[in-house]
């Protein structure tokens, strides 16, 4: 709000301001040259997006300075620089040089807790087990030993792949029977037809549906009772807080220590 007031006052001063100078005992008045663009350049990086509506209606000159395509491009690129995922549709707006719409749609898309098959299969994911799995599973998980999380992929054929220590992709198998792990979107009956639910994923015939949610960095997280899968690099175990993923709380509580009571379906 203070910045909005400052910008508004700067606009008024630049449009109506005068400069006085004393020469030979006489005061002369001359108009001040408008340098609103310079003011915008100086405060632009400090403006929060939620402050823009108030600024845009503060004055016509402020509106013209802040509503330029170059300003929207700067805001869009600055915001996207720190984000892990930008949808193909939002990126397509850049080709049209419509940076305002690109920014708008990306903000709306960041709240989407669902994923398409194309997005799911195009991303190289990282996976680790929840602490609730117990020591017998954590012993087989590289993340729990302080190493980078395992890398997995979802193939278009419905098969899950995992990267070996040698860097080769191979079929991911279940830890109990060694069966091939498969994935699919859950289905529900709707109007006599069955439609897929893209806000969750089913692995093999497990009764639980893995939930899809968005991290504050706009990356995807797929989480079930015993497993966490992210579309971005997981922080190492030593720098992680129990129950959190890169600063965001996990949706399934993660116990500090394993006990039989925390292992439940």
C-alpha positions as CSV (number, residue, x, y, z in Angstrom):
1,X,0.0,0.0,0.0
2,X,2.9,2.4,0.8
3,X,4.4,1.7,-2.6
4,X,1.0,2.4,-4.2
5,X,0.7,5.7,-2.4
6,X,4.3,6.5,-3.3
7,X,3.7,5.8,-7.0
8,X,0.5,7.7,-7.0
9,X,2.2,10.8,-5.4
10,X,5.1,10.5,-7.8
11,X,2.7,10.5,-10.7
12,X,0.9,13.6,-9.4
13,X,4.2,15.4,-8.7
14,X,5.6,14.5,-12.1
15,X,2.4,15.8,-13.9
16,X,1.9,18.9,-11.8
17,X,5.3,19.5,-10.2
18,X,7.5,22.6,-10.7
19,X,11.0,23.4,-9.7
20,X,12.0,26.7,-8.2
21,X,15.4,28.3,-8.5
22,X,16.7,31.5,-7.1
23,X,18.7,33.7,-9.5
24,X,19.6,37.3,-8.9
25,X,17.1,37.3,-6.0
26,X,14.2,36.3,-8.2
27,X,12.3,33.0,-8.1
28,X,11.7,31.3,-11.4
29,X,9.4,28.4,-12.0
30,X,10.0,25.8,-14.7
31,X,8.1,22.5,-15.3
32,X,9.6,19.2,-14.2
33,X,10.2,16.7,-16.9
34,X,8.2,13.5,-16.3
35,X,10.4,10.5,-15.4
36,X,7.7,8.1,-14.3
37,X,9.3,5.3,-16.3
38,X,12.4,5.7,-14.1
39,X,10.3,5.5,-11.0
40,X,8.6,2.4,-12.2
41,X,12.0,0.8,-13.0
42,X,13.1,1.5,-9.4
43,X,10.1,0.2,-7.6
44,X,9.0,-2.4,-10.1
45,X,11.0,-5.3,-8.6
46,X,9.4,-4.6,-5.2
47,X,5.8,-4.6,-6.3
48,X,3.8,-7.5,-5.2
49,X,1.3,-8.7,-7.8
50,X,-1.6,-8.1,-5.4
51,X,-0.7,-4.4,-5.3
52,X,-1.1,-3.9,-9.0
53,X,-4.9,-3.4,-9.1
54,X,-4.6,-0.5,-6.7
55,X,-1.7,1.0,-8.6
56,X,-3.3,0.7,-12.0
57,X,-6.3,2.8,-10.9
58,X,-4.2,5.4,-9.1
59,X,-3.6,7.5,-12.2
60,X,-3.6,7.3,-15.9
61,X,0.2,7.8,-16.2
62,X,0.9,5.1,-13.6
63,X,-1.6,2.8,-15.5
64,X,0.2,3.4,-18.8
65,X,3.6,2.8,-17.2
66,X,2.7,-0.4,-15.4
67,X,0.4,-1.9,-18.0
68,X,2.9,-2.0,-20.8
69,X,3.7,-5.4,-22.5
70,X,7.4,-5.1,-21.4
71,X,6.3,-4.8,-17.8
72,X,4.1,-7.8,-18.0
73,X,7.0,-9.7,-19.6
74,X,9.3,-8.8,-16.8
75,X,6.8,-9.8,-14.2
76,X,6.1,-13.1,-15.9
77,X,9.8,-14.0,-16.4
78,X,10.7,-13.0,-12.8
79,X,7.9,-15.2,-11.4
80,X,8.5,-18.2,-13.6
81,X,12.2,-18.2,-12.9
82,X,11.7,-19.7,-9.5
83,X,9.0,-22.1,-10.4
84,X,9.4,-25.8,-11.2
85,X,6.6,-26.3,-13.7
86,X,4.9,-24.1,-16.3
87,X,2.2,-25.8,-18.4
88,X,2.6,-26.0,-22.2
89,X,-0.6,-23.8,-22.6
90,X,0.9,-21.0,-20.5
91,X,4.2,-21.2,-22.4
92,X,2.3,-21.0,-25.7
93,X,1.1,-17.6,-24.7
94,X,4.7,-16.4,-24.9
95,X,4.8,-17.2,-28.6
96,X,1.9,-14.8,-29.0
97,X,3.7,-12.2,-26.9
98,X,0.7,-12.0,-24.7
99,X,2.7,-11.9,-21.4
100,X,-0.2,-10.6,-19.3
101,X,-2.4,-13.6,-20.2
102,X,0.6,-16.0,-19.8
103,X,1.1,-14.7,-16.2
104,X,-2.7,-14.8,-15.5
105,X,-3.1,-18.4,-16.7
106,X,0.0,-19.6,-15.0
107,X,-1.2,-18.3,-11.6
108,X,-4.5,-20.1,-12.2
109,X,-2.8,-23.2,-13.3
110,X,-0.6,-23.3,-10.2
111,X,-3.7,-24.1,-8.2
112,X,-4.6,-27.1,-10.4
113,X,-4.4,-30.3,-8.2
114,X,-4.6,-32.6,-11.2
115,X,-2.3,-33.8,-13.9
116,X,-2.7,-35.0,-17.6
117,X,-1.3,-38.2,-19.0
118,X,1.1,-36.2,-21.2
119,X,2.4,-34.3,-18.2
120,X,2.7,-37.4,-16.0
121,X,4.7,-39.3,-18.7
122,X,6.9,-36.5,-19.7
123,X,8.4,-35.7,-16.3
124,X,11.3,-37.5,-14.6
125,X,10.2,-38.0,-11.1
126,X,12.0,-38.5,-7.8
127,X,10.6,-41.0,-5.2
128,X,11.2,-41.9,-1.6
129,X,9.3,-43.9,1.0
130,X,7.4,-42.4,3.9
131,X,8.9,-42.9,7.4
132,X,5.8,-44.9,8.2
133,X,7.0,-47.8,6.0
134,X,9.4,-48.9,8.8
135,X,13.1,-49.8,8.9
136,X,12.7,-52.8,6.5
137,X,11.7,-50.5,3.6
138,X,13.8,-47.5,4.5
139,X,16.9,-49.8,4.4
140,X,16.3,-50.3,0.7
141,X,15.6,-46.6,0.0
142,X,18.7,-44.5,-1.1
143,X,17.1,-41.3,0.2
144,X,17.0,-42.6,3.8
145,X,20.8,-43.3,3.6
146,X,21.6,-39.7,2.7
147,X,21.8,-40.3,-1.1
148,X,19.7,-38.6,-3.8
149,X,16.1,-39.9,-4.1
150,X,15.4,-42.7,-6.6
151,X,14.4,-41.5,-10.2
152,X,11.3,-43.0,-11.7
153,X,9.1,-42.5,-14.8
154,X,5.5,-43.3,-15.8
155,X,5.5,-44.8,-19.2
156,X,2.6,-44.3,-21.7
157,X,2.1,-48.0,-21.6
158,X,1.0,-47.8,-18.0
159,X,4.3,-49.3,-16.7
160,X,6.5,-47.7,-14.0
161,X,10.2,-47.5,-14.6
162,X,13.1,-46.9,-12.2
163,X,16.6,-45.7,-13.0
164,X,19.3,-48.2,-11.9
165,X,22.6,-47.2,-10.3
166,X,24.2,-47.5,-13.8
167,X,21.7,-45.0,-15.2
168,X,19.6,-47.5,-17.2
169,X,15.8,-47.4,-17.1
170,X,14.2,-50.7,-16.0
171,X,10.8,-51.9,-15.0
172,X,10.0,-51.1,-11.4
173,X,8.9,-54.1,-9.4
174,X,6.9,-54.5,-6.2
175,X,9.0,-55.2,-3.1
176,X,6.9,-58.1,-2.0
177,X,6.2,-60.3,-5.0
178,X,8.5,-58.7,-7.5
179,X,5.6,-58.1,-9.9
180,X,5.7,-55.4,-12.5
181,X,4.4,-52.1,-11.1
182,X,1.7,-50.5,-13.2
183,X,-0.2,-47.2,-13.0
184,X,-3.5,-45.9,-14.1
185,X,-5.9,-43.0,-13.4
186,X,-8.8,-44.1,-11.2
187,X,-12.3,-44.3,-12.8
188,X,-15.7,-43.4,-11.6
189,X,-19.1,-43.9,-13.1
190,X,-20.7,-40.8,-14.5
191,X,-23.9,-40.7,-16.6
192,X,-23.6,-44.3,-17.6
193,X,-19.9,-43.9,-18.6
194,X,-16.7,-44.2,-16.8
195,X,-14.4,-41.1,-16.6
196,X,-10.9,-40.9,-15.4
197,X,-10.0,-38.9,-12.2
198,X,-6.7,-37.0,-12.9
199,X,-6.4,-35.8,-9.4
200,X,-5.2,-39.2,-8.3
201,X,-3.2,-42.2,-9.5
202,X,-3.7,-45.9,-8.8
203,X,-0.6,-48.1,-8.5
204,X,-1.2,-51.8,-9.2
205,X,-4.2,-53.0,-7.3
206,X,-3.5,-51.1,-4.1
207,X,-6.6,-49.9,-2.4
208,X,-5.2,-46.4,-1.8
209,X,-5.4,-43.7,-4.4
210,X,-2.2,-41.6,-4.6
211,X,-3.1,-37.9,-4.3
212,X,-1.9,-35.3,-6.8
213,X,-1.2,-31.9,-5.3
214,X,0.9,-28.8,-6.1
215,X,3.9,-27.6,-4.2
216,X,4.4,-23.9,-3.5
217,X,7.2,-24.0,-6.2
218,X,4.4,-25.1,-8.7
219,X,5.9,-28.6,-9.0
220,X,3.7,-31.7,-8.8
221,X,3.7,-34.0,-5.8
222,X,2.1,-37.5,-5.9
223,X,1.7,-38.8,-2.4
224,X,0.2,-41.9,-0.8
225,X,0.3,-43.4,2.6
226,X,3.7,-44.9,2.2
227,X,5.4,-43.0,-0.7
228,X,6.2,-39.5,-1.8
229,X,6.9,-38.7,-5.5
230,X,7.9,-35.2,-6.7
231,X,8.5,-33.7,-10.1
232,X,11.4,-31.7,-8.7
233,X,14.6,-32.7,-6.9
234,X,14.0,-33.7,-3.4
235,X,16.2,-32.1,-0.7
236,X,18.5,-34.6,0.9
237,X,17.4,-36.2,4.1
238,X,19.9,-34.3,6.3
239,X,18.5,-30.9,5.2
240,X,14.8,-32.0,5.4
241,X,12.4,-31.5,8.2
242,X,10.3,-34.6,9.2
243,X,6.9,-34.3,7.6
244,X,7.9,-31.7,5.0
245,X,8.9,-31.7,1.4
246,X,11.1,-28.6,0.4
247,X,9.3,-26.5,3.0
248,X,5.7,-27.6,2.3
249,X,3.9,-30.0,4.7
250,X,3.2,-33.5,3.5
251,X,-0.4,-34.5,3.3
252,X,0.2,-37.8,5.1
253,X,1.7,-37.4,8.6
254,X,5.2,-38.8,8.8
255,X,6.2,-40.2,12.2
256,X,9.6,-39.3,13.6
257,X,10.1,-42.9,14.7
258,X,8.4,-46.0,13.3
259,X,6.0,-47.9,15.4
260,X,3.5,-50.6,14.5
261,X,0.6,-48.2,15.3
262,X,1.6,-45.9,12.5
263,X,1.7,-48.6,9.9
264,X,-1.9,-48.8,8.7
265,X,-3.9,-49.1,5.4
